[in-house]
Amino acid sequence: MTKPLEVPQTLYGPLRVILKATGHTKAIQQDGALLDLSGITVIARGGSPETNLIVTSLLSSRTKEGMVELALNSETTQMTLDKAREVVGMLQGGIEAAVSDQMIYMFLTTKVGLSDEAASAALVDFRELRQGSREIVRPH
């Protein structure tokens, strides 16, 4: 037998749940500590990849402080609680900016009568005013 591929718990746990739920119980071995995917073909649900986001808590083995692990598709990172709070703030700001962008665009196209292209160009100017720099609006 070849050496098992080690994967993060954030991937292993959901995969084990899916295998069990879909009747692939023979793939779950050694009291659930090993998954044997021999002969199992895996495709993305719906036929195309989706954005998968998983957030878990952990305790640092080095500092014994709480941390947050963020997995976005195949990338995983761990961050301090302060950094996680900063990310939450950035997400909230981004959500509000997206709502604002949508309202401005709809206003420019439906009330002012601008074309899609002209409204999109004007939206870049609004973003620059909101964010303070064209480089932030369109990073190089």
N, C-alpha and C positions, 0 to 999 in steps of 0.2 A: 504494500500500500504506500502511495506517495504521501509526503508530508501535507497535512491539511493547510489550506490557505486561511490565515487569520484575517478576520474582518472586524470592524468596529461593532460593538454591541448594538449601536443604533441601526445597523444594517441587519445583523444576525437575528435580533429579536423579531422584527416585523416579518422577515423571511420565514422564520420558523412558524409564526402564526399563520401566514398564508399557506404554507405547505400543509399544516394540520387542517385548516379550513377547507382546502381543496381535495382532501383525501389522500395526500401523498405522505401518509404516516410512516411508511417504510423508509422514507428518506431521513427520518429523525432517529438518530442512533445514540447509544451511550447515555441514556437518561436525558436526552435533549441537548447534550453538550456537543454533538457533532451532527452536521447535516450532510448527507451524501446525495449530491445532485446528479449522480450518474444516470443518464437516460432521460433527464428532465430538461425540456427546452423552455427557456424563459423569454417572454416578449413583454414589451411595455403595454399596459392596459390601454385599450383604444387604438392600438397600433402605432402610436407615436409617443415619444418621451414626454413626460410631464415634469413640472418643477416639483421636487420633493423637498420639503423642509421639515426637519426634526430637531427639536430642542429638548435637551435633557440636562439634569443637574448632576453634579459630581462633587466629590470631596478630593482636593488635591492631596496626593500621597506625600508630597514634599512639604507643603505648608500647612496642611490640615485645615485649609479654608475652603468654603464653598465656591464653586465655579460653575459656569454654564458651558455646555458643549452644543455647538450649532452645526448641523449637517445640512448642506444645501447641495442637492444632487450627489455628486461623488466627492465633494470637498467638505472636510470637517475641520473645525477650529475650536479651540477652548479659550475662554476669556474670563477675566475677573468679573466680579459682580458689578464693579464700577463701569467697566467697558460694556457689559451687557446692558446696563441702564442707559449708557450713551447710545448704543445701537437702537434701543427701543425709542429713544427720543428722535433719532434720525429717521426711523421708520414712520413715526407719527408725523414728523415734518414733511416727509415725502408724500404721505397719504393726503395731507391737507393741500400741498402744492399741486398734486394730481387733480384733486377736486376743483381747485381754482383754475387750473389749465383747461379742464373740460368745460367749466362754466364760461370762461373767457372765449374759448373757441366757438362754443354754441352761440354766444351772444354775437360774436363777429360775423358768423355765417348766417344766422337766422334774422337778427335784428338790423345789423349794419349792411348785410348783403354782400360781404366779401366772399371771394372764391376760396376754395379749400387752400390753395397755395398761398394767397395773400393773408388769410387768417393764420396759417401756420407760421408765416414769416413774422407777422405781428406778435404772435405768441412768444417767439424767441425774444423779441424786444421786451415784452412783459416779464418774462423770466429773468432777463438781465437786470431789470429794475428791482425785482424781488430779491434776487440773489447777489446782486452787486458786482457781477463780473461776467463777461461773455465767455471766459475760459471755464467757468463753472457750468454755464448753460450748455456749451459744446466743448468738452475737454478734448485736447489734442491727443 
